Amino acid sequence: MTSTYRGFLKEDKDGLFKVVAGKIAPESLLATECLAHKLYQLRELVRGRVLDVGCSTKPYQPLFDHNVTQYVGADVPFAGHANPVIDVFSRAEYLPFQGESFDTVLLTEVLEHVPDPGSALQEVARVLVPEGKAIVSVPFMYRVHEAPYDFYRYTPFSMKHLAEAAGLRVSEVKTRGGYFTVFADLSNKGNTLLFGALRRALRLSHDSSGAKVLMAIQRAVLTPIQKAQWLLLRNEGVASERYTLGYVFVLEKVPLDSSTAKSDGR
């Protein structure tokens, strides 16, 4: 882990990772644990020279450091994530890198914010080495976030369509929980609506200190609830093919068929 790491994952003495609740939104602990857990399961696929598109604070870099020779982070300059760990400012649709220059590309919770996802995946395919892999996570049954730049939700069918058009193949699909995980996340977000209304009332009464105290209370209430939810639901898959917080896709660059490169007379 680099000294500039500003993410929300912490490695324990056993080499496992947990989400530090104080570094994320109070209502998002369960959803973040779900995503981190699925990415951890795919960590051996992330290797070599890695490009993290929409990297923000590179929160998931610690999961992959053991296999990585170089970790490059790219993000847009207006995303609100300006920090020292961003190496290159660029849009996902226009990556300023040479073709076939990365072994792995990461897009974690990015593609829903890209106006032209087809072009973004074409760029991913361009910069990947032959048979290189992209790890793409997207939300599905999840609230609108980072408005007004939340454009899409994806199913395995739409991702297969977009990937194949870009010269990529979906080789693995992981769901992030099922029906009860979605229900629990909605409940957590609902509790936040209540706390948010109370904080706004305190601000209107010019009680800023009271609003800060209420935020601390909100975190103190929601953190143990979500930790319990995670213990109960970390392996839950009830109707996950229809109800899930989101997906993690493994996309592989399709190698050119060598037979097509030969003329009919050879």
C-alpha positions in Angstrom: 0.0 0.0 0.0 1.4 3.4 -1.0 1.9 6.2 1.4 -0.6 8.3 -0.5 -3.4 5.8 -0.2 -6.6 7.6 0.9 -9.1 4.8 0.4 -11.4 3.0 2.8 -9.9 -0.5 2.9 -7.7 -1.7 5.8 -5.7 -5.0 5.8 -5.7 -6.9 9.0 -2.9 -9.2 10.4 -4.4 -12.2 8.6 -4.1 -10.5 5.2 -7.9 -9.9 4.9 -9.5 -6.6 4.1 -12.3 -4.7 5.8 -14.1 -1.5 5.0 -13.3 1.4 7.4 -16.8 2.7 8.2 -15.7 6.2 9.1 -14.3 6.8 5.6 -17.5 6.2 3.7 -21.1 7.4 3.8 -22.8 6.1 7.0 -25.5 4.2 5.0 -23.1 2.6 2.5 -21.1 0.2 4.6 -23.1 -2.9 3.5 -23.0 -2.0 -0.2 -19.3 -1.3 -0.1 -18.5 -4.5 1.8 -20.4 -6.4 -1.0 -18.4 -4.8 -3.7 -15.0 -5.2 -2.0 -15.7 -8.9 -1.3 -16.5 -9.6 -4.9 -13.4 -7.7 -6.1 -11.3 -9.6 -3.6 -12.5 -12.9 -5.1 -11.1 -11.8 -8.5 -7.8 -10.4 -7.2 -5.6 -13.0 -8.8 -6.9 -11.9 -12.2 -5.5 -8.4 -11.7 -1.8 -8.4 -12.6 1.0 -6.7 -14.5 0.5 -3.2 -15.6 -2.9 -2.0 -14.4 -5.0 0.9 -15.5 -7.7 2.1 -13.0 -10.2 4.2 -15.0 -12.2 6.5 -12.9 -9.8 5.8 -10.0 -11.0 8.4 -7.5 -8.7 7.7 -4.5 -7.8 4.2 -5.8 -9.7 2.6 -3.0 -9.3 -1.0 -4.2 -5.6 -0.8 -5.1 -4.6 -2.7 -1.8 -6.5 -5.7 -3.0 -4.3 -6.1 -6.0 -0.9 -4.8 -5.1 0.7 -8.2 -4.7 0.4 -9.0 -8.4 0.9 -5.5 -9.9 4.1 -4.1 -11.5 2.6 -0.6 -12.1 -0.8 0.8 -11.1 -1.9 3.8 -13.1 -5.0 5.9 -12.1 -7.0 8.0 -14.5 -10.0 10.2 -13.7 -11.8 13.3 -15.0 -10.6 16.6 -13.5 -14.2 17.7 -12.7 -15.3 14.6 -10.8 -14.8 16.1 -7.4 -12.0 13.6 -6.6 -9.0 15.7 -7.2 -6.2 14.2 -5.1 -2.5 13.3 -5.5 -3.1 9.6 -6.4 -4.6 10.5 -9.8 -1.9 10.0 -12.4 -3.6 11.1 -15.6 -6.7 13.2 -16.1 -8.8 11.8 -18.9 -12.3 10.6 -19.9 -13.0 6.9 -20.2 -14.0 7.4 -23.8 -10.6 9.0 -24.7 -7.7 7.2 -22.9 -4.4 8.9 -23.6 -2.4 5.6 -23.8 -0.9 3.6 -26.5 -2.7 0.5 -27.7 -1.9 -2.9 -26.0 -0.1 -1.2 -23.1 -2.0 -2.6 -20.1 -2.4 -6.2 -18.8 -5.5 -5.3 -16.7 -8.1 -2.5 -16.7 -10.3 -1.7 -13.8 -13.6 0.2 -14.0 -15.2 0.1 -10.6 -18.6 1.9 -10.3 -17.7 4.1 -13.3 -19.6 2.9 -16.4 -22.9 4.1 -15.2 -21.5 7.7 -15.2 -20.1 7.5 -18.8 -22.4 9.1 -21.4 -21.1 6.7 -24.2 -20.3 3.4 -22.5 -19.7 1.7 -25.9 -16.9 4.0 -26.7 -15.4 3.5 -23.3 -15.3 -0.2 -23.7 -13.8 0.1 -27.1 -11.0 2.2 -25.5 -10.6 -0.5 -22.8 -10.2 -3.1 -25.5 -7.7 -0.9 -27.4 -5.3 -0.4 -24.4 -5.5 -4.0 -23.3 -2.9 -6.5 -24.4 -4.2 -9.6 -26.3 -6.1 -11.8 -23.8 -5.8 -9.0 -21.2 -8.7 -8.7 -18.7 -11.0 -5.9 -17.6 -12.8 -6.0 -14.2 -16.0 -3.9 -14.5 -18.3 -3.3 -11.6 -21.7 -1.6 -12.1 -24.7 -1.0 -9.8 -28.1 -2.4 -10.7 -30.8 -2.1 -8.0 -29.2 1.0 -6.4 -30.1 4.6 -5.8 -29.3 7.4 -8.1 -25.9 8.8 -7.1 -23.5 11.6 -8.2 -26.4 13.3 -9.9 -26.8 14.5 -12.6 -24.0 12.2 -13.9 -25.7 8.9 -13.2 -26.9 7.7 -16.7 -27.3 3.9 -16.9 -28.0 0.6 -15.2 -26.7 -2.6 -16.8 -27.8 -6.2 -16.9 -25.6 -9.2 -18.0 -27.4 -9.0 -21.3 -26.6 -5.4 -22.0 -23.0 -5.9 -20.9 -22.6 -8.9 -23.2 -23.9 -6.8 -26.1 -21.6 -3.8 -25.3 -18.6 -6.0 -24.7 -18.8 -8.0 -27.8 -19.3 -4.9 -29.9 -16.0 -3.6 -28.4 -14.0 -6.9 -29.1 -14.4 -8.2 -25.5 -15.9 -11.3 -24.1 -17.7 -11.7 -20.8 -15.9 -14.6 -19.1 -17.4 -14.3 -15.6 -20.3 -12.6 -13.9 -20.6 -12.1 -10.1 -23.7 -10.7 -8.4 -23.5 -8.5 -5.3 -26.1 -10.1 -3.1 -29.7 -11.0 -3.8 -33.2 -10.0 -2.7 -32.5 -9.6 1.0 -29.3 -7.6 0.4 -31.2 -5.2 -1.8 -33.9 -4.9 0.9 -31.3 -4.2 3.6 -29.6 -1.6 1.5 -32.9 0.2 0.8 -33.6 0.2 4.6 -30.2 1.7 5.3 -30.9 4.4 2.7 -34.3 5.0 4.1 -32.9 5.6 7.6 -30.6 8.1 6.0 -33.6 10.0 4.6 -34.9 10.4 8.2 -31.6 11.5 9.6 -31.1 13.9 6.7 -34.5 15.6 7.3 -33.6 16.1 11.0 -30.2 17.6 10.0 -31.8 20.0 7.6 -34.2 21.1 10.3 -31.3 21.7 12.7 -29.5 23.8 10.1 -32.6 25.9 9.4 -32.6 26.6 13.1 -28.9 27.6 12.8 -27.9 24.7 15.0 -24.8 23.5 13.1 -23.3 21.8 16.1 -26.5 19.8 16.6 -26.3 18.7 12.9 -22.8 17.4 13.4 -23.8 15.5 16.5 -26.7 14.0 14.6 -24.3 12.8 11.9 -22.2 11.1 14.6 -25.3 9.5 16.0 -26.4 8.3 12.5 -23.0 6.6 12.0 -23.1 5.1 15.5 -26.6 3.6 14.8 -26.1 2.4 11.2 -22.6 1.0 11.5 -23.4 -2.0 13.8 -26.6 -2.6 11.9 -24.8 -2.9 8.7 -22.0 -5.0 10.2 -24.6 -7.5 11.3 -26.3 -7.4 7.9 -23.0 -8.2 6.3 -22.3 -11.2 8.5 -25.7 -12.6 7.7 -25.8 -11.7 4.0 -22.2 -12.0 2.7 -23.0 -15.3 0.9 -26.7 -14.5 0.2 -27.9 -15.2 -3.3 -31.7 -15.4 -3.1 -33.0 -14.5 -6.5 -29.8 -12.7 -7.2 -30.2 -13.2 -11.0 -33.1 -10.8 -10.8 -32.5 -8.8 -7.6 -29.0 -7.6 -6.9 -27.2 -4.5 -5.8 -25.0 -4.8 -8.9 -22.6 -6.9 -10.9 -18.9 -7.5 -11.3 -18.0 -8.6 -14.8 -14.7 -10.1 -16.0 -14.1 -9.1 -19.7 -11.4 -10.6 -21.7 -9.9 -9.2 -24.9 -10.7 -11.5 -27.8 -7.5 -12.4 -29.6 -7.5 -12.1 -33.4 -8.2 -15.4 -35.1 -4.8 -16.1 -36.8 -6.6 -17.9 -39.6 -8.3 -14.6 -40.7 -4.9 -13.0 -41.1 -3.9 -15.4 -43.8 -4.8 -15.0 -47.4 -6.8 -17.8 -49.2 -3.7 -18.9 -50.9 -1.7 -19.6 -47.8 
